[in-house]
């Protein structure tokens, strides 16, 4: 009892210390020529305050939208368009989970979160005209964690499981597997560079706008933080980047992270579990829809079973269970990764096992390279088929334990000198004879076993070199060519190249153009433009019908006829360059852009205007890292710029550089940062 009282007393004293007001005069923000903030402070908490202030200056709206979603308040701002996020945040019981696990968080990280919250709140006080929903403020660490909790649930495909239940589409839960965009990572050490240099490629493919678009920053404190990288709106630390000792990045992976259980109901509120009859807990989620400018509250019932959040549809009651519902320290883990000094420290931090997914690629100044298919993967009974709906009436399906970090697929310092991932199988992550063996992992983990176009191309490119210098490293990263044959993991369109053009006179010119195409997705390429229009039309057809994944000549023929009509209607010719069709758009600025889904320089787009498309996802934050005897060297670029304000010079100032496969040099040297500063100031 004495220990408990002392612990409570210590906690109260610590929390009183945490909420001490930060003095902004201790924080210095240096904006470089591209507007990227370099933030200096004595403590990590002060730097977090500075990051919050700088990011709010550049994009306060998106930070607020993220927090509104995590706290079930987005519909107060967006009406019906925000109701789905509000429902999800209540369905997963964010309030209850954060409250119940809050005392498990390292007090040092709570101090960081508090510093960040103070920065956000001060910005809101100074700019009340930019506040979207007054009730959101003041921000505190719990409100921040609720958004992180929601985001990691979504990244675990929990939202898609919920949608499958609501839409009564549970025949085959394949939503974990299909990804035609993705990200890339690659790391090379001196076994293959043979020049004393180690390389890391950070090549994420995220939305170019919105809560999960990247924001670049450099964070420096006297408590051991000095990292250049990128983060999402509302995060108090870097999520992918490089410090003076090491760097890491992520790609999305697809092991089985989320399960759906069908309950065996005995009446409207009770269900069978082993030899017991248990009662569902009933809740009501609220959201708002806007009618004539007024917020009208609406409610929806949901339930809680021993498995987790539960919903009813026409065929019964179904529960969703994912490890992300039982972990809240993901941001804390990322913050600690920011401060790691070597591979042992970094790997020990990974053992926290608080980040529910994502592949990890790593390199450091000591020539260590590392890849792991990370995740909080449940230990499941081998008796059940976990790819589909699982019986929800037995403790045999109620998993409660997880595989340790050491038990996940990983590669450390392979003799080949390289690791890579492009959202494909972790069992193809280095040379063929050094990969993890799938036989060593339970089938219930359901790791990916497929390759895709990007992984195929990366592997072939790496193995085309006897050694890889920095120039070759850049060429691999910026390659924009499809392999031969196409190797999409979700469809087969190779019949396109078996069609004899003379057999299809209506579309002969299009077929010839594609079949003679060099498979490079260059801006000036007519073959790439023709294929791009064909691809986007075909994928829309595929998504609507879910027909045989191997497309026949007849289906390809019909799609090409539609493409030709569109070409004539909008472009008055069948000679359409990729750059005429595909645009990178920011405000009033519109430029032609390279890339297509599933090339290394991947781009995904949506309809724009006049038959054109605009890129919305793809190459986003890029960091090229070189470790050598002279230190850690970083070059980076981002798709638009550092600011989300149209009147800012940094709204779109990186677009041209980005479109030319160019990068800007980033520095850890404060004197160099000062010399190139466009503005130096303290936050308020």
C-alpha positions in Angstrom: 0.0 0.0 0.0 2.9 2.4 0.8 4.4 1.8 -2.6 1.1 2.6 -4.3 0.7 5.9 -2.4 4.3 6.8 -3.1 3.8 6.1 -6.8 0.6 8.2 -6.9 2.4 11.0 -5.1 5.3 10.8 -7.6 2.9 10.8 -10.5 1.1 13.9 -9.2 4.4 15.7 -8.7 5.6 14.7 -12.1 2.4 15.8 -13.8 2.5 19.2 -12.0 6.0 19.5 -13.4 4.9 18.6 -16.9 2.3 21.3 -17.3 4.8 24.1 -16.5 4.4 26.7 -19.2 7.1 26.6 -21.9 8.9 29.9 -22.6 8.9 30.4 -26.4 12.0 32.6 -26.1 14.0 29.5 -25.5 12.9 28.2 -29.0 14.4 29.3 -32.3 12.8 28.5 -35.6 15.1 28.9 -38.7 13.3 28.8 -42.0 15.5 27.8 -44.9 15.1 29.0 -48.5 12.4 26.4 -49.1 10.5 27.3 -45.9 11.5 24.1 -44.1 11.6 24.8 -40.3 14.8 23.9 -38.4 13.7 24.1 -34.8 16.2 24.5 -31.9 15.5 24.3 -28.2 17.2 23.3 -25.0 14.6 20.5 -24.3 12.7 18.1 -26.4 9.5 19.6 -25.0 10.5 23.0 -26.2 11.3 21.6 -29.7 7.9 19.9 -29.7 6.3 23.3 -29.0 8.3 24.8 -31.9 7.3 22.1 -34.2 3.6 22.6 -33.3 4.0 26.3 -33.9 5.8 26.0 -37.2 3.4 23.3 -38.6 0.4 25.4 -37.5 1.8 28.4 -39.3 2.0 26.3 -42.5 -1.1 24.1 -42.1 -3.2 24.7 -39.0 -6.4 23.6 -40.8 -5.1 20.0 -41.4 -3.9 19.6 -37.9 -7.3 20.6 -36.6 -9.1 18.3 -39.0 -6.9 15.4 -37.8 -7.7 16.1 -34.1 -11.4 16.6 -34.8 -11.5 13.2 -36.4 -9.7 11.5 -33.5 -12.0 13.1 -31.0 -15.3 12.4 -32.7 -15.9 16.0 -33.7 -15.2 16.2 -37.4 -18.8 16.3 -38.4 -19.2 19.5 -36.4 -16.9 21.0 -39.0 -17.7 19.0 -42.2 -21.2 17.7 -41.4 -22.0 14.4 -43.1 -18.6 14.2 -44.7 -17.1 13.9 -41.2 -19.6 11.5 -39.7 -17.8 8.4 -40.7 -14.6 9.3 -38.9 -16.6 10.4 -35.9 -18.4 7.1 -35.8 -15.2 5.1 -36.0 -13.5 7.1 -33.2 -16.5 6.3 -30.9 -16.9 2.7 -32.1 -13.3 1.9 -31.0 -14.0 3.7 -27.7 -11.0 6.0 -27.9 -12.0 7.8 -24.7 -12.1 4.6 -22.6 -8.9 3.1 -24.1 -6.8 6.2 -23.7 -7.9 6.8 -20.2 -7.4 3.1 -19.1 -3.9 2.9 -20.6 -2.6 6.5 -20.1 -0.5 5.5 -17.0 1.5 3.1 -19.2 3.0 5.9 -21.2 6.6 7.1 -20.4 6.3 10.4 -18.4 9.1 11.8 -20.6 6.9 11.4 -23.7 3.9 12.9 -22.0 6.1 16.0 -21.4 6.8 16.1 -25.2 3.1 15.8 -26.0 2.3 18.5 -23.5 4.9 20.8 -25.1 3.4 20.2 -28.5 -0.1 20.8 -27.1 1.0 24.1 -25.6 2.3 25.2 -29.0 -1.0 24.3 -30.8 -3.1 26.0 -28.1 -1.0 29.2 -28.2 -1.3 29.4 -32.0 -5.1 29.0 -31.6 -5.1 31.8 -29.0 -3.2 34.1 -31.4 -5.2 33.1 -34.5 -8.8 32.7 -33.3 -10.1 33.3 -36.9 -8.4 30.1 -38.0 -10.1 27.9 -35.4 -12.5 25.5 -37.0 -14.4 24.2 -33.9 -13.9 26.0 -30.6 -14.9 23.0 -28.5 -11.8 21.1 -29.7 -9.6 23.4 -27.7 -7.6 23.3 -25.5 -5.6 20.4 -27.0 -4.0 18.1 -24.5 -2.0 14.9 -24.8 -5.1 12.7 -24.5 -6.7 14.4 -27.4 -3.5 13.9 -29.4 -3.4 10.2 -28.6 -7.0 9.8 -29.6 -6.1 10.8 -33.1 -3.1 8.6 -33.2 -5.3 5.7 -31.9 -7.8 6.2 -34.7 -5.1 6.6 -37.4 -3.3 3.3 -36.3 -6.7 1.5 -36.3 -7.3 2.7 -39.9 -3.7 1.8 -40.9 -4.4 -1.8 -39.6 -7.4 -1.9 -42.0 -9.8 -1.8 -39.1 -12.0 0.7 -41.0 -12.3 -1.6 -43.9 -13.4 -4.4 -41.6 -16.1 -2.1 -40.2 -17.2 -1.2 -43.7 -17.4 -4.8 -44.8 -19.7 -5.5 -41.8 -21.9 -2.4 -42.5 -22.1 -3.3 -46.2 -22.7 -7.0 -45.4 -19.8 -7.9 -47.7 -18.0 -10.6 -45.7 -17.7 -13.4 -48.2 -14.0 -13.0 -48.6 -12.0 -10.4 -46.5 -9.4 -9.6 -49.1 -9.1 -5.9 -48.2 -5.6 -6.6 -46.7 -4.0 -7.5 -49.9 -4.7 -5.2 -52.9 -2.3 -2.2 -53.2 -1.4 -0.7 -56.6 0.5 2.3 -55.2 2.6 1.7 -52.1 6.0 2.9 -51.1 9.6 1.8 -51.5 12.6 1.4 -49.2 16.1 0.3 -50.0 19.4 0.3 -48.1 22.9 -0.6 -49.3 26.1 -1.2 -47.3 29.7 -1.5 -48.2 29.3 -5.2 -49.3 27.8 -3.8 -52.5 28.8 -0.2 -52.6 32.5 -1.2 -52.2 33.4 2.5 -51.7 33.1 2.9 -47.9 29.6 4.5 -48.2 26.2 3.3 -46.8 23.0 4.4 -48.4 19.3 4.6 -47.3 16.4 5.5 -49.6 13.3 7.0 -48.0 10.7 6.8 -50.7 7.2 6.9 -49.2 4.1 7.1 -51.4 1.4 9.0 -49.4 -1.4 11.4 -50.2 0.0 14.7 -51.4 -2.6 16.6 -49.2 -4.5 15.9 -46.0 -3.8 14.5 -42.6 -1.4 11.7 -43.8 0.6 13.9 -46.2 4.2 14.6 -45.1 5.5 17.7 -43.4 9.3 18.1 -43.4 11.2 19.5 -40.4 14.5 19.4 -38.6 14.4 19.0 -34.8 17.3 19.8 -32.5 17.5 19.8 -28.7 20.2 19.7 -26.1 18.7 16.4 -24.9 20.1 14.4 -27.7 17.6 15.1 -30.6 19.0 16.1 -34.0 16.9 14.6 -36.8 15.8 15.6 -40.3 12.7 14.0 -41.6 8.9 14.2 -42.1 5.8 13.8 -39.9 2.1 13.9 -40.2 -0.3 16.6 -39.0 -0.6 16.6 -35.2 2.5 14.4 -34.5 5.0 15.7 -32.0 8.0 13.9 -33.5 9.5 12.7 -36.8 7.9 9.5 -38.3 10.5 8.8 -41.0 13.9 10.4 -41.2 17.6 10.4 -40.3 19.6 11.7 -37.4 23.4 12.0 -37.3 23.8 8.3 -36.6 21.1 6.4 -38.4 17.9 6.6 -40.4 14.8 4.6 -41.0 11.7 4.5 -43.2 8.5 2.6 -43.6 6.4 1.0 -46.3 2.9 -0.4 -45.7 2.8 -4.2 -45.1 -0.1 -6.6 -45.2 0.1 -9.4 -42.7 -3.2 -10.3 -41.0 -3.6 -7.5 -38.5 -7.4 -7.4 -38.2 -10.0 -10.2 -37.7 -13.8 -10.3 -37.9 -15.8 -12.6 -35.7 -19.4 -13.7 -36.1 -21.2 -14.0 -32.7 -23.6 -16.8 -32.0 -26.6 -14.9 -30.7 -29.1 -16.5 -28.4 -31.4 -13.4 -28.4 -31.1 -9.7 -29.4 -28.5 -8.8 -26.7 -26.9 -12.0 -25.6 -24.4 -14.3 -27.3 -22.8 -17.7 -26.6 -19.2 -17.9 -25.6 -17.8 -21.3 -24.6 -20.4 -22.6 -22.1 -21.4 -19.1 -21.0 -24.1 -16.7 -22.1 -22.7 -13.1 -22.3 -24.5 -9.8 -22.7 -23.4 -7.3 -25.3 -22.7 -3.8 -24.0 -24.7 -1.2 -25.9 -23.5 2.3 -26.9 -24.7 5.1 -29.1 -22.4 7.1 -31.3 -23.3 10.6 -32.2 -22.4 12.7 -35.2 -23.7 15.9 -36.9 -25.1 16.6 -40.3 -25.6 20.1 -41.6 -29.0 21.1 -42.8 -29.5 24.8 -43.7 -26.4 25.7 -41.9 -27.5 24.0 -38.6 -25.7 21.1 -37.0 -28.3 18.3 -36.4 -27.3 15.5 -34.1 -27.8 11.9 -35.3 -27.1 8.7 -33.4 -26.2 5.1 -34.3 -26.1 2.1 -32.1 -23.0 -0.1 -31.7 -22.0 -2.8 -29.2 -19.0 -4.3 -27.4 -18.3 -8.0 -27.0 -15.4 -9.8 -25.5 -13.7 -9.6 -28.9 -14.1 -5.8 -29.4 -16.3 -3.3 -31.3 -19.5 -5.0 -32.6 -22.0 -4.1 -35.2 -25.2 -5.7 -36.5 -26.1 -6.2 -40.1 -28.7 -8.2 -42.0 -27.0 -11.5 -41.3 -26.0 -11.1 -37.7 -23.7 -9.5 -35.2 -20.0 -9.2 -36.0 -17.0 -8.0 -33.9 -13.7 -6.5 -35.0 -10.5 -7.2 -33.2 -7.0 -5.8 -34.0 -4.0 -5.3 -31.8 -4.2 -1.5 -32.5 -7.2 -1.4 -30.2 -5.1 -2.4 -27.2 -1.9 -0.3 -27.8 -1.5 3.5 -27.4 2.2 4.0 -27.3 3.0 4.2 -31.0 3.9 7.9 -31.0 6.1 7.3 -27.9 8.0 4.6 -29.8 8.5 6.8 -32.8 9.8 9.6 -30.6 12.3 7.2 -29.0 13.4 6.0 -32.5 14.2 9.7 -33.2 16.8 9.6 -30.5 18.4 6.2 -31.1 22.2 6.4 -31.5 23.0 3.0 -32.9 21.4 -0.2 -34.1 21.2 -1.9 -30.7 19.4 1.1 -29.2 17.1 1.2 -32.3 16.3 -2.5 -32.1 15.6 -2.4 -28.4 13.1 0.4 -29.0 11.4 -1.8 -31.7 10.9 -4.4 -29.0 8.3 -2.1 -27.4 6.1 -3.5 -30.2 3.7 -0.6 -30.1 3.5 0.2 -33.8 0.9 -2.2 -35.3 2.3 -2.5 -38.8 4.7 -1.1 -41.4 7.8 -2.5 -42.9 11.0 -0.9 -41.5 14.1 -0.2 -43.6 17.2 1.0 -41.7 20.8 2.1 -42.3 23.5 3.7 -40.1 26.9 5.2 -40.0 28.3 1.9 -38.8 27.4 0.2 -42.1 24.5 -1.7 -40.6 21.5 -2.2 -42.8 18.3 -3.9 -41.7 14.8 -4.8 -42.9 11.8 -6.1 -40.9 8.2 -6.7 -41.6 7.1 -5.1 -38.4 3.7 -5.5 -36.7 1.8 -6.5 -33.7 0.7 -9.9 -34.9 -1.6 -12.0 -32.8 -0.7 -15.6 -31.9 -3.8 -17.4 -33.3 -5.1 -20.9 -33.1 -4.0 -23.0 -36.2 -7.4 -24.7 -36.2 -9.2 -21.8 -37.9 -9.2 -20.1 -41.3 -8.3 -16.5 -40.4 -8.6 -15.1 -43.8 -12.4 -15.0 -43.5 -14.9 -14.5 -40.8 -14.0 -16.5 -37.7 -16.4 -18.1 -35.1 -17.0 -15.7 -32.3 -18.3 -18.3 -29.8 -15.1 -19.8 -28.3 -12.1 -18.7 -26.3 -10.0 -20.6 -28.8 -10.4 -17.7 -31.2 -10.0 -15.0 -28.6 -6.3 -14.2 -29.1 -4.5 -12.2 -26.4 -0.8 -12.7 -27.1 1.5 -11.4 -29.8 4.7 -12.4 -31.6 7.8 -10.7 -30.3 9.9 -8.4 -32.5 12.5 -11.1 -32.8 9.9 -13.5 -34.2 9.0 -11.4 -37.2 10.6 -11.7 -40.7 13.8 -9.7 -40.8 17.2 -9.4 -42.4 20.3 -7.9 -40.7 23.5 -7.1 -42.7 23.1 -9.7 -45.5 26.2 -10.6 -47.4 24.5 -9.3 -50.6 24.8 -5.8 -49.2 21.2 -4.7 -49.8 17.7 -4.9 -48.4 14.6 -3.6 -50.1 10.8 -3.5 -49.9 8.0 -2.3 -52.2 4.9 -3.5 -50.3 5.6 -7.0 -51.4 6.6 -10.3 -49.7 9.0 -10.0 -46.7 10.4 -13.3 -48.0 11.9 -11.4 -51.0 13.8 -8.7 -49.2 17.4 -9.3 -50.2 19.4 -11.9 -52.3 17.5 -15.1 -53.0 19.6 -17.3 -50.7 19.4 -14.8 -47.7 15.7 -14.2 -47.4 13.6 -15.1 -44.4 12.1 -18.6 -44.9 8.2 -18.5 -45.0 8.2 -22.0 -43.4 9.5 -20.5 -40.2 6.3 -18.4 -39.7 2.8 -19.5 -38.8 0.4 -19.4 -41.7 -2.0 -17.6 -39.4 0.3 -14.5 -39.6 -0.7 -14.5 -43.3 2.3 -12.5 -44.6 2.4 -11.5 -48.2 4.0 -14.0 -50.6 3.7 -12.0 -53.9 5.9 -9.7 -55.9 4.7 -6.6 -57.8 6.0 -4.5 -60.6 8.1 -2.3 -58.3 9.7 -5.1 -56.3 10.5 -7.0 -59.5 12.1 -3.9 -61.1 14.1 -3.0 -57.9 15.5 -6.5 -57.6 16.4 -6.6 -61.3 18.0 -3.2 -61.2 20.1 -3.9 -58.1 21.3 -7.2 -59.6 22.3 -5.4 -62.8 25.2 -3.7 -61.0 28.5 -5.2 -59.9 28.7 -2.4 -57.3 26.4 0.5 -56.5 27.8 4.0 -56.1 25.7 7.1 -55.2 24.9 7.7 -58.9 23.5 4.2 -59.3 21.6 4.6 -56.0 19.9 7.6 -57.5 19.1 5.9 -60.7 17.5 3.0 -58.9 15.4 5.3 -56.8 14.2 7.5 -59.7 13.6 4.6 -62.2 10.2 5.0 -63.8 10.1 1.8 -66.0 7.7 -1.2 -65.8 9.3 -4.7 -65.9 8.7 -7.1 -68.7 6.2 -8.8 -68.4 3.9 -6.7 -66.2 3.8 -8.2 -62.7 0.8 -6.6 -60.9 -0.1 -8.5 -57.8 -3.8 -7.9 -58.3 -4.4 -8.4 -62.0 -2.9 -9.8 -65.2 -3.1 -7.7 -68.4 -0.2 -9.3 -70.3 -2.7 -10.5 -73.0 -2.4 -6.9 -74.2 1.0 -7.8 -75.8 -0.3 -11.0 -77.4 -3.0 -9.2 -79.4 -2.2 -8.8 -83.2 -3.0 -5.2 -84.1 -4.3 -6.1 -87.6 -7.0 -8.2 -85.9 -8.4 -5.1 -84.2 -8.5 -2.3 -86.9 -10.6 0.1 -84.7 -7.8 0.3 -82.1 -4.8 -0.8 -84.1 -3.0 2.5 -83.7 -3.4 2.3 -79.9 -2.2 -1.3 -79.7 0.9 -0.5 -81.8 1.7 2.5 -79.6 1.5 0.4 -76.4 3.3 -2.7 -77.8 6.2 -0.5 -79.2 6.4 1.5 -75.9 9.7 1.2 -74.0 7.7 1.0 -70.7 9.2 4.2 -69.4 6.6 6.5 -67.8 8.2 9.7 -69.1 6.3 12.9 -69.5 6.9 13.1 -73.3 6.0 9.5 -73.9 3.0 8.8 -76.2 3.2 5.1 -75.3 3.0 5.9 -71.6 0.1 8.3 -72.3 -1.8 5.7 -74.2 -1.2 3.0 -71.6 -2.1 5.4 -68.7 -5.5 6.1 -70.2 -6.0 2.4 -70.8 -4.9 1.5 -67.3 -7.1 4.0 -65.5 -10.2 3.0 -67.6 -9.5 -0.7 -67.1 -9.0 -0.4 -63.3 -12.3 1.5 -62.9 -14.0 -1.3 -64.9 -12.2 -4.0 -62.7 -13.2 -2.3 -59.5 -16.8 -2.2 -60.5 -17.1 -5.7 -61.7 -14.5 -7.8 -59.8 -14.4 -10.2 -62.8 -11.6 -12.6 -63.5 -8.3 -11.1 -62.5 -6.8 -12.2 -65.8 -8.1 -9.8 -68.4 -9.0 -11.3 -71.7 -8.3 -9.9 -75.1 -12.0 -9.1 -75.5 -12.1 -7.0 -72.3 -8.9 -5.2 -73.3 -10.4 -4.5 -76.8 -13.5 -3.0 -75.3 -11.5 -0.8 -73.0 -9.2 0.5 -75.7 -12.3 1.4 -77.8 -13.5 3.5 -74.9 -10.0 5.1 -74.5 -9.9 6.0 -78.2 -13.3 7.8 -77.9 -12.0 9.8 -74.9 -8.8 10.7 -76.7 -10.7 12.1 -79.7 -13.2 13.9 -77.5 -10.8 15.7 -75.2 -7.4 15.7 -77.1 -8.5 15.6 -80.7 -5.8 13.1 -81.4 -4.7 9.5 -80.5 -1.2 10.7 -79.9 -1.5 11.7 -76.3 1.6 12.2 -74.2 1.6 11.2 -70.6 2.3 14.8 -69.5 -0.7 16.0 -71.5 -2.9 13.6 -69.7 -1.4 13.5 -66.2 -0.9 16.7 -64.2 0.6 17.8 -60.9 -1.7 20.5 -59.6 -1.3 22.9 -56.7 -3.7 25.9 -56.7 -3.4 27.6 -60.0 -0.2 25.9 -60.9 -0.4 22.9 -63.2 2.6 21.0 -64.6 2.9 17.7 -66.5 4.2 14.8 -64.4 5.7 11.4 -64.9 5.0 8.1 -63.2 2.1 5.6 -62.9 0.8 3.2 -60.3 3.3 0.5 -59.5 6.5 1.9 -61.1 9.2 2.8 -58.6 8.3 6.5 -59.0 4.7 5.6 -58.4 1.8 8.1 -59.0 -1.9 7.6 -58.6 -4.4 10.1 -59.9 -8.1 11.0 -60.1 -10.2 12.7 -62.8 -9.3 16.3 -63.1 -10.8 18.3 -66.0 -11.0 18.2 -69.8 -10.3 14.5 -69.8 -7.1 14.9 -67.8 -6.1 13.4 -64.4 -4.4 15.0 -61.4 -2.0 13.2 -59.1 -3.3 12.8 -55.6 -1.1 10.0 -54.1 2.4 8.8 -54.8 6.0 10.1 -54.6 5.7 12.4 -51.7 8.6 12.8 -49.2 11.9 11.7 -50.6 15.1 11.5 -48.7 18.4 10.2 -50.1 20.9 9.4 -47.3 24.6 8.8 -47.6 26.8 7.8 -44.6 30.5 8.1 -45.1 33.7 9.2 -43.3 32.8 12.9 -43.6 29.4 12.4 -41.8 25.7 12.0 -42.6 24.6 13.6 -45.9 20.9 14.1 -46.8 19.2 15.3 -49.9 15.4 15.6 -50.0 12.3 16.8 -51.8 8.6 17.0 -51.4 5.8 17.1 -54.0 4.6 20.7 -53.4 6.2 22.8 -50.7 6.3 23.4 -47.0 3.2 25.6 -46.7 -0.5 24.9 -47.4 -1.3 28.6 -47.8 -1.7 29.8 -51.5 -0.2 33.2 -50.7 3.0 31.6 -49.4 6.1 31.5 -51.6 6.5 27.9 -50.3 3.1 26.7 -51.4 4.5 25.1 -54.6 8.2 26.0 -54.8 9.4 22.4 -54.8 7.2 21.3 -57.7 9.6 22.0 -60.5 12.5 20.5 -58.7 10.4 17.4 -57.8 9.2 17.0 -61.4 12.9 17.0 -62.7 14.0 14.3 -60.2 16.0 16.9 -58.3 16.6 17.3 -54.6 17.8 19.9 -52.1 20.6 19.5 -49.7 19.8 19.4 -46.0 22.3 20.1 -43.2 22.8 19.3 -39.6 25.3 22.2 -39.3 23.7 25.1 -37.5 26.1 27.6 -38.9 25.3 26.5 -42.4 21.6 26.6 -41.6 22.0 30.2 -40.3 23.9 31.2 -43.4 21.1 30.0 -45.7 18.2 31.1 -43.5 15.4 33.1 -45.0 13.9 33.9 -41.6 14.9 33.4 -38.0 12.4 33.9 -35.1 10.9 32.7 -31.9 7.4 31.4 -31.7 4.9 33.3 -29.6 
